[in-house]
Amino acid sequence: MGPLAGIKVIDMTTVLMGPYATQMLGDYGADVIKVESLDGDVTRQIGPTRHPGMGPVFLNTNRSKRSICLDLKNPAGRDAVLRLIKSADVLVYNVRPQAMARLNLGYDVVSEINPRLIYAGVFGFGQDGPYAAKPAYDDLIQGATALPALMAQTADGVPRYVPNALVDRIVGLTAVGAICASLVDRNRTGRGQRVDIPMFETMAGFVMGDHMGGLTYEPPLDKGGYARHLSPDRRPYKTSDGYICVIVYNDKQWQNFFDATGRDDLRVHPKFATFAGRATNIDVVYAELARILETKTTAEWTAILEKADVPVMPMHDLESLLGDPHIVATDFFPVVDHPTEGRIRNMRPSARFSETPVETKRLAPRLSEHSAEILREAGFSPHEIAALVRDGVTKAASNT
């Protein structure tokens, strides 16, 4: 099932960025083998749990995988992972490359064992700059790529991080694309390659793609920034009984909006009549839109704007999003039975494939749940597996 069926991925990642990427590869049909330390991925401990080590962050970032525990600092553990790598298509890691080198698992080593391997690293910084060996986390990269400064500019002047692991998710998505592109190239050439996906550069491009502005030119024409995104009134609009999300963007939508609201005075106003006029005076335009939308209820505006074909959506909170009628109709958050955690709310892959449909076959695994199974597939005998357990290189899965 899925377009990546038959692809084997060795997942040596933890926390969020790497696991999010490898979960997507698993959702698309790859056989993802999650290599964990004897203590397990730290995200197993985050959030409310029914059983130790099975927290919601882990459950929602590690479906479509099998779990094996290996102590990679033990020579026997390193040898075991090399045997797994020998038959793999992709290896994904998210520690600094220097750490992989210390484990003697750098690309120079593993490519000798498996020349077809795609060796993908998701880490902080490109390896040809002065930050190459620095540690990196989502918050740090948000700050270093101007997101808190932009947040301060649009609100009360206080820099804040975006309340989401935005960097980890975006870099994870970038990694999926880079890995899939590398697999296409390997199908042409028969040889794998090393792929580096640095957080800092990825997010610098992501943020500045919107906000480069006049800095695009040399010499610069201004200090950068996309005025519409930075307007303080670009936000959910207050209605007489709540909030609503509205964007009136192109000329046709504005004409429809004028018709629906009877604001012929704005139709001929130079600050509202043309795209260029609105872009130049975006703060004025959004402030007036905010005043208009305060005059009716959320339900009234939703009906009026939908009839006028003006883009409108509700402003959900975390709980109400689960009950959105479209989300419910598409069964995006199905409630499923986890083997140990009971009834849990899962998430469907958002991409749909007409010829290679994807379906979640595996929910997030217990720590070391598949160690014996994976080692057997790699050619380990029952005696060898028992010795690895006895020597603390791996361990048997718990029942809860």
C-alpha positions as CSV (number, residue, x, y, z in Angstrom):
1,M,0.0,0.0,0.0
2,G,1.2,3.5,-0.8
3,P,3.6,4.9,-3.3
4,L,6.7,4.1,-1.2
5,A,5.8,0.4,-0.7
6,G,9.0,-1.7,-0.8
7,I,11.2,1.1,0.5
8,K,13.0,0.4,3.8
9,V,13.8,3.3,6.1
10,I,16.1,3.2,9.1
11,D,14.9,6.0,11.4
12,M,17.6,7.1,13.8
13,T,15.7,10.3,14.8
14,T,14.1,11.6,18.0
15,V,11.9,14.3,19.3
16,L,9.8,15.9,16.4
17,M,11.5,17.0,13.2
18,G,12.9,13.7,12.1
19,P,10.1,11.5,13.4
20,Y,7.5,13.7,11.7
21,A,9.4,13.2,8.4
22,T,9.8,9.4,8.8
23,Q,6.1,9.1,9.9
24,M,5.1,10.6,6.6
25,L,7.4,8.2,4.7
26,G,5.7,5.4,6.6
27,D,2.3,6.8,5.9
28,Y,3.2,6.7,2.2
29,G,4.0,3.0,2.4
30,A,7.7,2.7,3.4
31,D,8.7,0.2,6.0
32,V,10.1,2.5,8.7
33,I,12.3,0.9,11.4
34,K,12.6,3.3,14.4
35,V,15.9,2.7,16.1
36,E,15.6,3.9,19.7
37,S,17.9,4.1,22.7
38,L,17.2,1.8,25.6
39,D,15.3,4.6,27.3
40,G,13.3,5.4,24.1
41,D,12.5,8.6,22.3
42,V,12.1,11.5,24.9
43,T,8.7,12.4,23.4
44,R,7.3,9.2,24.8
45,Q,7.3,11.2,28.1
46,I,5.5,14.3,27.0
47,G,1.9,15.0,27.8
48,P,-0.9,13.0,29.6
49,T,-0.6,9.2,29.2
50,R,-2.5,6.1,30.0
51,H,0.7,4.1,30.2
52,P,4.3,5.2,30.7
53,G,6.2,5.9,27.5
54,M,3.1,6.3,25.3
55,G,2.4,10.1,25.4
56,P,0.4,11.9,22.8
57,V,3.3,13.7,21.1
58,F,4.9,10.3,20.5
59,L,1.6,8.7,19.4
60,N,1.0,11.4,16.9
61,T,4.5,11.5,15.4
62,N,5.4,7.8,15.2
63,R,2.6,5.8,13.6
64,S,3.5,3.7,10.6
65,K,6.7,2.5,12.2
66,R,8.3,-0.5,14.0
67,S,10.4,0.0,17.0
68,I,13.8,-1.6,17.9
69,C,16.0,-0.6,20.9
70,L,19.8,-0.6,20.4
71,D,22.6,0.8,22.5
72,L,24.7,2.3,19.6
73,K,27.6,3.0,22.0
74,N,28.0,-0.7,22.4
75,P,30.0,-2.2,19.6
76,A,27.4,-5.0,19.3
77,G,24.6,-2.4,19.0
78,R,26.5,-0.6,16.3
79,D,27.2,-3.8,14.4
80,A,23.5,-4.6,14.6
81,V,22.4,-1.3,13.1
82,L,25.0,-1.7,10.3
83,R,23.3,-5.0,9.5
84,L,20.0,-3.2,9.3
85,I,21.5,-0.5,7.1
86,K,22.9,-3.1,4.6
87,S,19.5,-3.9,3.3
88,A,17.9,-0.4,3.7
89,D,17.0,2.2,1.1
90,V,17.1,5.3,3.4
91,L,18.7,6.2,6.7
92,V,17.4,9.4,8.4
93,Y,19.2,10.9,11.4
94,N,18.8,14.2,13.3
95,V,21.8,14.5,15.5
96,R,24.7,16.6,14.4
97,P,26.9,14.9,11.8
98,Q,29.8,15.1,14.2
99,A,27.8,12.7,16.5
100,M,27.2,10.3,13.7
101,A,31.0,10.3,13.0
102,R,31.8,9.6,16.7
103,L,29.5,6.6,16.4
104,N,31.5,5.6,13.3
105,L,28.2,5.8,11.3
106,G,29.2,8.6,9.0
107,Y,28.3,8.5,5.3
108,D,31.9,7.5,4.4
109,V,31.3,4.3,6.5
110,V,27.8,3.3,5.7
111,S,28.1,4.1,1.9
112,E,30.8,1.5,1.7
113,I,28.4,-1.1,3.2
114,N,25.4,0.1,1.1
115,P,26.2,2.3,-1.9
116,R,22.5,2.6,-2.8
117,L,21.6,4.1,0.6
118,I,20.1,7.6,0.8
119,Y,21.8,9.1,3.9
120,A,19.6,12.0,5.0
121,G,20.5,14.3,7.9
122,V,18.1,16.8,9.4
123,F,20.1,19.0,11.7
124,G,20.8,22.6,12.6
125,F,23.2,24.2,10.1
126,G,24.9,23.6,6.7
127,Q,28.3,22.0,7.2
128,D,30.3,24.6,5.2
129,G,29.6,27.5,7.6
130,P,30.8,28.6,11.0
131,Y,27.7,27.2,12.8
132,A,28.3,23.7,11.5
133,A,28.7,22.1,14.9
134,K,26.2,24.2,16.9
135,P,23.2,22.5,18.5
136,A,19.8,23.7,17.2
137,Y,16.2,23.6,18.4
138,D,12.9,24.9,17.0
139,D,12.9,27.9,19.3
140,L,16.5,28.9,18.4
141,I,15.9,28.7,14.7
142,Q,12.6,30.6,14.9
143,G,14.5,33.4,16.6
144,A,17.5,33.3,14.3
145,T,15.2,33.5,11.2
146,A,13.3,36.6,12.4
147,L,9.9,35.0,13.4
148,P,9.8,36.5,16.9
149,A,10.8,39.9,15.5
150,L,7.9,39.6,13.0
151,M,5.5,38.6,15.8
152,A,6.5,41.6,17.8
153,Q,6.0,43.9,14.8
154,T,2.5,42.7,14.3
155,A,1.4,42.9,18.0
156,D,2.5,44.5,21.2
157,G,6.2,44.8,20.5
158,V,7.2,41.8,22.5
159,P,9.0,39.1,20.6
160,R,7.3,35.7,20.8
161,Y,7.8,32.3,19.3
162,V,5.0,30.9,17.1
163,P,3.0,28.5,19.4
164,N,3.8,25.5,17.2
165,A,6.9,23.5,16.4
166,L,6.9,25.3,13.1
167,V,10.5,24.8,12.2
168,D,10.5,21.1,13.0
169,R,7.4,20.5,10.9
170,I,8.6,22.6,7.9
171,V,12.1,21.1,7.9
172,G,10.5,17.6,8.3
173,L,8.4,18.3,5.2
174,T,11.5,19.5,3.3
175,A,13.3,16.3,4.3
176,V,10.5,14.1,2.8
177,G,10.7,16.0,-0.5
178,A,14.5,15.7,-0.6
179,I,14.5,12.0,0.3
180,C,11.9,11.2,-2.4
181,A,13.8,13.2,-5.0
182,S,17.0,11.3,-4.1
183,L,15.1,8.0,-4.5
184,V,14.1,9.1,-8.0
185,D,17.7,9.9,-8.8
186,R,18.9,6.6,-7.5
187,N,16.4,4.8,-9.8
188,R,18.3,6.5,-12.7
189,T,21.8,6.1,-11.5
190,G,21.7,3.0,-9.2
191,R,23.6,4.9,-6.5
192,G,22.6,6.6,-3.3
193,Q,23.8,9.9,-1.9
194,R,24.2,12.0,1.2
195,V,21.5,14.6,1.7
196,D,21.8,17.4,4.3
197,I,18.6,19.3,5.2
198,P,19.7,22.1,7.6
199,M,17.1,23.9,9.7
200,F,18.6,27.4,9.6
201,E,18.9,27.6,5.8
202,T,15.5,25.9,5.3
203,M,13.8,28.4,7.5
204,A,15.7,31.4,6.3
205,G,14.4,30.6,2.8
206,F,10.9,29.9,4.1
207,V,10.6,33.2,6.0
208,M,12.4,35.5,3.5
209,G,10.4,34.1,0.6
210,D,7.6,36.2,1.9
211,H,9.5,39.0,3.5
212,M,12.6,39.7,1.4
213,G,10.8,42.6,-0.2
214,G,13.1,45.4,-1.2
215,L,16.1,43.5,0.2
216,T,15.7,41.4,-3.0
217,Y,17.6,44.1,-4.8
218,E,21.1,45.3,-4.5
219,P,21.3,48.0,-3.3
220,P,18.1,47.4,-1.2
221,L,14.9,49.3,-2.0
222,D,13.6,49.0,1.6
223,K,14.2,47.1,4.8
224,G,12.1,44.1,3.7
225,G,8.8,42.8,5.0
226,Y,5.5,42.0,3.3
227,A,3.1,44.7,4.3
228,R,-0.1,42.7,4.2
229,H,1.4,40.0,6.5
230,L,2.7,42.6,8.9
231,S,-0.5,44.6,9.2
232,P,-1.7,44.6,12.8
233,D,-5.3,44.1,11.5
234,R,-4.4,41.0,9.6
235,R,-6.0,38.7,12.2
236,P,-9.3,37.0,12.9
237,Y,-12.0,39.7,13.0
238,K,-14.2,40.4,15.9
239,T,-17.9,40.1,15.2
240,S,-20.8,41.2,17.5
241,D,-20.7,37.7,19.2
242,G,-17.3,36.2,18.5
243,Y,-14.6,36.0,15.8
244,I,-14.5,35.1,12.1
245,C,-11.7,34.6,9.6
246,V,-12.2,36.6,6.4
247,I,-9.9,37.5,3.5
248,V,-11.0,39.8,0.7
249,Y,-8.1,39.6,-1.7
250,N,-8.6,40.1,-5.4
251,D,-10.7,42.6,-7.3
252,K,-13.6,40.3,-7.9
253,Q,-13.9,39.5,-4.1
254,W,-13.8,43.1,-3.2
255,Q,-16.6,43.9,-5.7
256,N,-18.6,41.1,-4.2
257,F,-17.9,42.4,-0.7
258,F,-19.0,45.9,-1.7
259,D,-22.2,44.5,-3.2
260,A,-22.9,42.4,-0.1
261,T,-22.3,45.3,2.3
262,G,-23.7,48.2,0.3
263,R,-20.4,50.0,0.6
264,D,-20.5,51.8,-2.7
265,D,-18.5,54.6,-1.0
266,L,-15.5,52.3,-0.7
267,R,-16.0,50.9,-4.2
268,V,-14.8,54.3,-5.6
269,H,-12.4,55.2,-2.9
270,P,-8.8,55.3,-4.2
271,K,-7.5,53.3,-1.2
272,F,-10.0,50.5,-1.9
273,A,-10.8,50.5,-5.6
274,T,-7.6,48.8,-7.0
275,F,-5.3,46.1,-5.9
276,A,-2.4,48.5,-5.9
277,G,-4.3,51.1,-3.8
278,R,-5.2,48.4,-1.3
279,A,-1.7,47.0,-1.1
280,T,-0.2,50.5,-0.5
281,N,-2.8,51.3,2.2
282,I,-3.3,47.8,3.7
283,D,-3.5,49.0,7.3
284,V,-6.3,51.4,6.5
285,V,-8.1,48.7,4.4
286,Y,-7.9,46.1,7.2
287,A,-8.9,48.5,9.9
288,E,-12.0,49.4,8.0
289,L,-12.8,45.8,7.3
290,A,-12.5,45.1,11.1
291,R,-15.0,47.9,11.8
292,I,-17.5,46.6,9.3
293,L,-17.3,43.0,10.6
294,E,-18.1,44.1,14.2
295,T,-21.6,45.0,13.1
296,K,-23.1,41.5,12.8
297,T,-22.9,38.1,14.3
298,T,-20.5,35.4,13.2
299,A,-23.4,33.4,11.8
300,E,-24.8,36.3,9.9
301,W,-21.5,37.2,8.3
302,T,-20.8,33.6,7.4
303,A,-24.0,33.4,5.5
304,I,-23.6,36.8,3.8
305,L,-20.0,36.2,2.7
306,E,-20.5,32.6,1.6
307,K,-23.4,33.8,-0.6
308,A,-21.2,36.6,-2.0
309,D,-18.3,34.1,-2.7
310,V,-16.0,35.9,-0.3
311,P,-13.5,33.6,1.4
312,V,-14.6,33.0,5.0
313,M,-13.8,30.3,7.6
314,P,-14.6,29.9,11.3
315,M,-12.0,30.6,13.9
316,H,-11.6,27.3,15.8
317,D,-9.9,26.5,19.0
318,L,-8.2,23.1,19.5
319,E,-11.4,21.3,20.6
320,S,-13.8,22.9,18.1
321,L,-11.5,22.0,15.2
322,L,-12.2,18.3,15.9
323,G,-15.9,19.0,15.3
324,D,-15.6,21.0,12.1
325,P,-18.2,19.6,9.7
326,H,-15.6,19.2,6.9
327,I,-13.2,17.5,9.2
328,V,-15.9,15.2,10.4
329,A,-17.1,14.4,6.8
330,T,-13.6,13.5,5.7
331,D,-13.0,11.5,8.8
332,F,-9.6,13.2,9.2
333,F,-9.4,12.4,13.0
334,P,-10.7,8.8,13.1
335,V,-11.0,7.2,16.6
336,V,-9.2,3.9,16.5
337,D,-8.2,1.1,18.8
338,H,-4.6,1.1,19.8
339,P,-3.3,-2.3,21.0
340,T,-2.2,-1.0,24.4
341,E,-3.6,2.6,24.7
342,G,-7.2,1.8,23.9
343,R,-9.3,4.2,22.0
344,I,-7.3,7.1,20.6
345,R,-7.8,9.8,18.0
346,N,-5.6,9.3,15.0
347,M,-4.9,11.6,12.0
348,R,-5.2,10.5,8.4
349,P,-2.5,11.4,5.9
350,S,-3.7,14.5,4.1
351,A,-2.3,13.6,0.7
352,R,-4.6,11.4,-1.4
353,F,-3.3,9.1,-4.2
354,S,-5.6,7.8,-6.9
355,E,-3.5,4.7,-7.8
356,T,-1.5,4.0,-4.6
357,P,-3.9,4.8,-1.8
358,V,-2.4,5.1,1.7
359,E,-3.9,3.6,4.8
360,T,-2.5,3.6,8.4
361,K,-1.6,0.0,9.1
362,R,0.5,0.6,12.2
363,L,-0.2,2.8,15.2
364,A,2.7,4.1,17.2
365,P,4.8,1.2,18.6
366,R,5.6,0.3,22.2
367,L,9.3,0.8,23.0
368,S,11.3,-2.1,21.4
369,E,8.0,-3.8,20.3
370,H,9.5,-5.2,17.2
371,S,13.2,-5.7,18.2
372,A,13.2,-9.5,17.9
373,E,11.2,-9.4,14.6
374,I,13.5,-6.8,13.0
375,L,16.6,-8.6,14.1
376,R,15.3,-11.9,12.7
377,E,14.7,-10.2,9.4
378,A,18.3,-9.0,9.4
379,G,19.5,-12.6,9.8
380,F,20.1,-12.8,13.5
381,S,19.6,-16.2,15.1
382,P,17.5,-16.7,18.2
383,H,20.7,-17.3,20.1
384,E,22.2,-14.0,18.9
385,I,19.0,-12.1,19.8
386,A,19.0,-13.7,23.2
387,A,22.6,-12.6,23.7
388,L,21.9,-9.0,22.7
389,V,19.0,-8.9,25.3
390,R,21.2,-10.5,27.9
391,D,24.0,-8.1,27.3
392,G,21.8,-5.0,27.5
393,V,22.3,-4.1,23.8
394,T,18.6,-4.4,23.1
395,K,15.6,-5.4,25.2
396,A,12.3,-7.2,24.9
397,A,9.2,-5.2,24.6
398,S,7.0,-4.6,27.6
399,N,3.3,-5.6,27.4
400,T,2.1,-2.1,28.3
